[in-house]
């Protein structure tokens, strides 16, 4: 028998307005209107997502910085308070346990946001290595998390807070009131667009009023969006999904995520295993892929001259390109940008091109878009 799915504080709203699906043990909205409509709302205006299923750990104490320094390949000490950064949890083999966001709230106080499917595994990984006196508080059940994404996201959120969002630069964070509720605002997201993620404190499924108040206020100016659009948006931006594009058998070199590794840093979990790449690169690497016809899906074979060279790790139909786009893992000697490959879709070979994400024109879409577009 399938275990009963968990719910977020916003479940009643989703059940009334959305098509629901199970994801990472939660009943979550798949879409409210259609995936394409919600996708385009975020690319052209703004949309909101309930991401309360993502796990949130507050880490504090005099050893907090040193503790996190030993867990991730990114320098923690060099991050100033008010800074958020993307990084990786690695195992002893250098494989990626999870990708996550760490937000530094003070000298020795952090918020760690991890993927819902890895909630308990990440927490165990951290607790097993925690020194005496360190406090790790799982805040997932006592807070909600709402993402506001798109070029109009600031206009949607600003009326709800006294924090001047024009001063909150990309990958910065600050605690503030949102619709009168205590919250943590970060200028982060998973869509490729400008936007924010708001953690609403002191709200739970038993006491959801705070989360509902924030959601309802945002929903008056931004389109509610479900997991379907969240996935197509992140894929169009070329952002990896743990469990599909990266996993515990994939290291940062194979994942093309070495940019999170601070040069010269040693002593973190997995560092020793990654030393093998000092003299050569990985045999396979993550890349983007655009196909001329059909929709590439996880596991589809990629070929060159009828010989297998890799496989699709996740794919979808891009509402902007009107083509299939994917992330894939291919042999390094077949990974040059512009390389032509074949993709087996429904037993037929379709032409594809190795491409550097994001797949959209950054002059027109995404957080780098030129003003006026």
C-alpha positions as CSV (number, residue, x, y, z in Angstrom):
1,X,0.0,0.0,0.0
2,X,1.3,3.4,-0.9
3,X,2.0,5.6,2.2
4,X,-0.2,8.6,2.7
5,X,1.3,11.7,1.1
6,X,2.2,14.6,3.2
7,X,0.7,18.1,2.6
8,X,1.9,21.6,2.8
9,X,0.2,24.6,4.5
10,X,-1.3,25.5,1.2
11,X,-2.8,22.2,0.4
12,X,-6.4,23.3,0.7
13,X,-5.8,26.1,-1.9
14,X,-4.1,23.6,-4.3
15,X,-6.9,21.0,-3.8
16,X,-9.5,23.6,-4.8
17,X,-7.7,25.2,-7.7
18,X,-5.1,22.7,-9.1
19,X,-4.5,19.2,-10.6
20,X,-2.6,17.4,-7.9
21,X,0.2,14.9,-8.1
22,X,2.5,13.0,-5.7
23,X,6.0,14.3,-5.6
24,X,8.7,13.3,-3.0
25,X,6.1,12.1,-0.6
26,X,3.9,15.2,-0.9
27,X,0.6,16.0,-2.6
28,X,1.6,18.9,-4.8
29,X,0.0,21.0,-7.6
30,X,0.9,19.8,-11.1
31,X,-0.8,22.7,-12.8
32,X,-3.6,25.2,-12.3
33,X,-4.3,26.1,-15.9
34,X,-1.8,24.4,-18.2
35,X,2.0,23.9,-17.9
36,X,2.6,26.0,-21.0
37,X,0.5,28.9,-19.8
38,X,2.2,28.9,-16.4
39,X,5.6,28.6,-18.0
40,X,5.0,31.6,-20.2
41,X,3.6,33.6,-17.3
42,X,6.9,33.2,-15.5
43,X,9.0,34.0,-18.6
44,X,6.9,37.1,-19.5
45,X,5.5,38.4,-16.2
46,X,5.5,36.5,-12.8
47,X,4.4,33.3,-11.3
48,X,4.4,31.8,-7.8
49,X,5.2,28.3,-6.7
50,X,4.6,26.5,-3.4
51,X,8.0,24.9,-2.7
52,X,7.3,24.2,1.0
53,X,8.2,20.5,0.3
54,X,11.8,21.5,0.1
55,X,13.6,20.8,3.4
56,X,15.0,23.7,5.5
57,X,17.6,23.3,8.3
58,X,18.7,26.2,10.5
59,X,22.4,25.6,11.5
60,X,23.8,27.7,14.4
61,X,26.5,27.8,17.0
62,X,30.1,28.9,17.3
63,X,31.2,25.9,15.1
64,X,28.6,26.4,12.4
65,X,30.9,27.9,9.8
66,X,33.6,25.4,10.3
67,X,31.1,22.5,10.2
68,X,29.7,23.6,6.9
69,X,33.2,24.3,5.6
70,X,34.0,20.6,6.0
71,X,30.8,19.6,4.2
72,X,30.9,21.5,0.9
73,X,33.5,22.4,-1.7
74,X,32.5,26.1,-1.7
75,X,34.3,28.4,0.7
76,X,31.8,29.2,3.5
77,X,34.0,31.6,5.6
78,X,34.4,33.9,2.6
79,X,30.6,34.4,2.3
80,X,29.4,37.5,4.1
81,X,26.2,37.6,6.2
82,X,23.3,38.2,3.8
83,X,24.8,36.1,1.1
84,X,23.1,32.9,-0.4
85,X,25.1,30.5,-2.5
86,X,24.6,27.3,-4.4
87,X,26.8,24.3,-3.5
88,X,26.9,20.5,-3.2
89,X,26.9,17.9,-0.5
90,X,29.4,15.1,-1.5
91,X,30.0,11.6,-0.3
92,X,33.5,10.2,0.3
93,X,33.7,9.1,-3.4
94,X,33.0,12.7,-4.5
95,X,29.5,11.8,-5.7
96,X,26.7,14.3,-5.3
97,X,24.5,13.5,-2.3
98,X,22.5,16.7,-3.1
99,X,22.7,20.2,-4.5
100,X,21.5,22.9,-2.2
101,X,21.4,26.6,-1.2
102,X,23.1,27.9,1.9
103,X,22.0,31.3,3.2
104,X,24.3,33.0,5.7
105,X,22.1,34.9,8.2
106,X,24.8,35.9,10.6
107,X,28.4,35.1,11.7
108,X,27.4,31.6,12.9
109,X,23.8,31.2,11.7
110,X,22.8,29.7,8.4
111,X,19.7,28.4,6.6
112,X,20.3,25.3,4.5
113,X,17.7,24.5,1.8
114,X,17.8,21.0,0.3
115,X,15.7,18.9,-2.1
116,X,12.6,17.3,-0.7
117,X,13.5,13.8,-1.9
118,X,16.8,14.0,0.0
119,X,15.4,15.5,3.3
120,X,16.2,12.7,5.7
121,X,19.4,11.5,3.9
122,X,20.8,15.1,4.0
123,X,19.8,15.5,7.6
124,X,21.5,12.3,8.7
125,X,24.7,13.2,6.7
126,X,24.8,16.5,8.6
127,X,23.9,15.1,12.0
128,X,26.5,12.3,11.8
129,X,29.2,15.0,11.4
130,X,27.9,17.6,13.7
131,X,30.3,18.6,16.5
132,X,29.2,19.1,20.1
133,X,27.5,22.3,20.7
134,X,26.2,22.7,17.1
135,X,22.5,23.2,16.7
136,X,20.7,21.8,13.6
137,X,17.0,22.6,13.6
138,X,14.7,21.0,11.0
139,X,12.3,23.9,10.2
140,X,10.5,22.2,7.3
141,X,7.3,21.5,9.3
142,X,7.4,24.9,11.0
143,X,7.7,27.1,8.0
144,X,6.5,27.5,4.4
145,X,8.4,28.4,1.3
146,X,7.0,30.3,-1.7
147,X,8.9,31.2,-4.9
148,X,8.0,34.3,-6.9
149,X,9.7,34.1,-10.3
150,X,9.7,36.2,-13.4
151,X,10.6,39.7,-14.7
152,X,7.6,41.2,-12.7
153,X,8.4,39.3,-9.5
154,X,9.8,42.3,-7.7
155,X,6.7,44.4,-8.5
156,X,4.6,41.5,-7.1
157,X,6.5,41.1,-3.9
158,X,7.5,44.7,-3.0
159,X,4.1,45.9,-1.8
160,X,4.1,43.1,0.8
161,X,7.4,44.1,2.5
162,X,9.3,47.1,3.8
163,X,12.5,45.6,2.6
164,X,13.8,47.5,-0.4
165,X,14.0,44.7,-3.0
166,X,16.0,46.9,-5.4
167,X,18.9,46.7,-2.8
168,X,18.6,42.9,-2.5
169,X,20.9,41.8,-5.3
170,X,21.0,38.3,-6.9
171,X,22.0,35.6,-4.4
172,X,21.5,37.9,-1.4
173,X,19.1,37.3,1.5
174,X,17.6,39.2,4.4
175,X,15.0,38.6,7.1
176,X,12.0,40.9,6.9
177,X,8.2,41.0,7.3
178,X,6.2,39.8,4.3
179,X,2.4,40.6,4.5
180,X,3.0,41.1,8.2
181,X,4.6,37.7,8.7
182,X,8.2,37.1,9.8
183,X,10.1,35.7,6.8
184,X,13.5,35.2,5.1
185,X,13.7,36.6,1.5
186,X,16.4,35.5,-0.9
187,X,16.9,36.6,-4.5
188,X,17.2,33.0,-5.7
189,X,15.1,30.6,-7.8
190,X,15.0,27.5,-10.0
191,X,13.6,29.0,-13.3
192,X,16.5,31.0,-14.8
193,X,14.5,34.2,-14.2
194,X,14.9,37.0,-11.7
195,X,12.9,36.2,-8.6
196,X,12.7,35.5,-4.9
197,X,12.2,32.6,-2.5
198,X,10.3,33.5,0.7
199,X,10.5,31.3,3.8
200,X,7.6,32.2,6.0
201,X,8.4,31.5,9.6
202,X,6.1,30.1,12.3
203,X,3.5,28.5,10.1
204,X,2.5,24.8,9.9
205,X,-0.2,22.5,8.5
206,X,-2.0,22.9,11.8
207,X,-1.6,26.7,11.7
208,X,-1.4,27.7,8.0
209,X,-2.8,31.2,8.2
210,X,0.6,32.9,7.8
211,X,1.5,31.0,4.7
212,X,-2.0,31.4,3.2
213,X,-1.9,35.2,3.8
214,X,1.3,35.5,1.9
215,X,0.2,33.2,-0.9
216,X,-3.2,34.9,-1.3
217,X,-1.6,38.4,-1.5
218,X,1.0,37.2,-4.1
219,X,-1.7,35.3,-6.1
220,X,-3.5,38.6,-6.7
221,X,-0.6,39.8,-8.9
222,X,1.3,36.6,-9.9
223,X,0.0,33.4,-11.6
224,X,-0.1,30.3,-9.4
225,X,2.1,27.7,-11.0
226,X,2.6,23.9,-10.5
227,X,5.4,21.4,-10.7
228,X,4.9,21.0,-14.5
229,X,6.0,24.5,-15.2
230,X,8.7,24.4,-12.5
231,X,10.2,21.4,-14.4
232,X,10.0,22.9,-17.9
233,X,11.3,26.2,-16.7
234,X,14.3,24.7,-14.9
235,X,15.1,22.5,-17.9
236,X,14.8,25.4,-20.4
237,X,17.3,27.2,-18.1
238,X,19.6,24.1,-18.0
239,X,19.4,23.6,-14.3
240,X,20.0,20.0,-13.1
241,X,17.6,18.0,-11.1
242,X,19.0,15.7,-8.4
243,X,18.0,12.1,-9.0
244,X,17.8,12.6,-12.8
245,X,20.7,14.7,-14.0
246,X,23.0,14.4,-11.0
247,X,23.2,11.8,-8.3
248,X,25.5,10.0,-5.8
249,X,27.3,8.3,-8.7
250,X,28.0,11.7,-10.4
251,X,30.8,14.0,-9.2
252,X,31.1,17.7,-9.9
253,X,33.4,17.2,-12.9
254,X,31.0,14.9,-14.6
255,X,28.1,17.2,-13.7
256,X,29.9,20.2,-15.1
257,X,29.5,21.9,-11.7
258,X,33.1,22.5,-10.9
259,X,32.4,26.3,-10.7
260,X,31.0,25.7,-7.2
261,X,34.4,24.4,-6.1
262,X,36.6,27.1,-4.5
263,X,40.1,27.0,-6.0
264,X,42.6,25.5,-3.6
265,X,40.0,24.4,-1.0
266,X,40.7,21.0,0.6
267,X,39.5,19.1,3.7
268,X,35.8,18.8,2.8
269,X,34.1,15.4,2.4
270,X,34.9,14.0,-1.1
271,X,37.9,16.3,-1.7
272,X,40.4,13.4,-1.8
273,X,38.4,11.4,-4.4
274,X,38.3,14.4,-6.7
275,X,42.0,14.8,-6.8
276,X,42.1,12.2,-9.6
277,X,41.1,14.9,-12.0
278,X,44.3,17.0,-11.5
279,X,45.8,15.5,-14.7
280,X,42.8,14.6,-16.8
281,X,39.1,15.3,-17.2
282,X,36.1,13.0,-16.7
283,X,35.1,10.3,-19.2
284,X,31.6,11.7,-19.4
285,X,30.1,15.1,-18.8
286,X,26.7,16.8,-18.5
287,X,25.6,18.9,-21.5
288,X,22.6,20.5,-23.0
289,X,20.8,19.1,-26.1
290,X,18.3,20.5,-28.6
291,X,16.5,18.1,-31.0
292,X,14.9,19.0,-34.3
293,X,11.9,16.8,-33.8
294,X,10.3,14.9,-31.0
295,X,10.7,15.2,-27.2
296,X,13.7,13.6,-25.6
297,X,13.1,11.8,-22.3
298,X,15.1,10.3,-19.5
299,X,17.1,7.3,-20.7
300,X,16.9,7.9,-24.4
301,X,20.1,6.9,-26.2
302,X,22.4,9.4,-27.9
303,X,24.5,8.2,-30.8
304,X,27.1,9.3,-33.2
305,X,27.4,7.3,-36.5
306,X,25.1,4.7,-34.9
307,X,27.5,4.2,-31.9
308,X,26.2,5.0,-28.4
309,X,27.9,8.0,-26.8
310,X,25.5,8.9,-24.0
311,X,22.0,9.2,-22.8
312,X,19.3,11.8,-22.0
313,X,19.0,12.5,-18.2
314,X,15.9,14.7,-18.4
315,X,14.1,16.4,-21.3
316,X,10.9,18.3,-22.2
317,X,9.3,20.4,-24.9
318,X,10.5,24.1,-24.7
319,X,7.5,26.5,-25.0
320,X,10.0,29.2,-26.2
321,X,12.0,27.2,-28.8
322,X,9.0,25.1,-29.8
323,X,11.5,22.2,-29.8
324,X,12.6,19.4,-27.5
325,X,15.4,20.3,-25.1
326,X,17.3,18.1,-22.7
327,X,20.2,17.6,-20.3
328,X,22.3,14.6,-21.1
329,X,25.4,12.8,-20.2
330,X,27.8,12.1,-23.1
331,X,31.3,11.0,-23.6
332,X,33.7,13.9,-23.1
333,X,35.2,13.5,-26.6
334,X,31.7,13.9,-28.0
335,X,30.7,16.9,-25.9
336,X,31.9,19.9,-27.8
337,X,29.3,22.6,-28.3
338,X,27.7,22.4,-31.7
339,X,28.5,18.7,-32.1
340,X,25.7,16.9,-34.0
341,X,24.3,13.7,-32.5
342,X,21.4,11.4,-32.9
343,X,18.7,10.8,-30.3
344,X,16.6,7.7,-30.4
345,X,13.0,8.8,-29.9
346,X,10.3,6.1,-30.3
347,X,12.8,3.9,-32.2
348,X,13.6,6.6,-34.7
349,X,16.8,8.6,-34.9
350,X,16.3,12.4,-34.5
351,X,19.0,15.0,-35.2
352,X,20.2,16.9,-32.2
353,X,22.9,19.4,-31.3
354,X,25.1,19.7,-28.2
355,X,24.2,23.1,-26.8
356,X,25.2,25.3,-23.8
357,X,22.2,26.1,-21.6
358,X,20.2,28.1,-21.1
359,X,18.4,27.2,-24.3
360,X,16.6,30.6,-24.6
361,X,18.0,33.9,-25.9
362,X,19.4,35.6,-22.8
363,X,18.9,39.0,-24.4
364,X,15.1,38.4,-24.2
365,X,14.6,36.0,-21.3
366,X,16.1,35.1,-17.9
367,X,17.7,37.2,-15.2
368,X,20.3,38.6,-17.7
369,X,17.7,39.9,-20.1
370,X,18.2,43.4,-21.4
371,X,16.1,46.0,-19.8
372,X,13.0,46.8,-21.8
373,X,12.5,43.2,-22.9
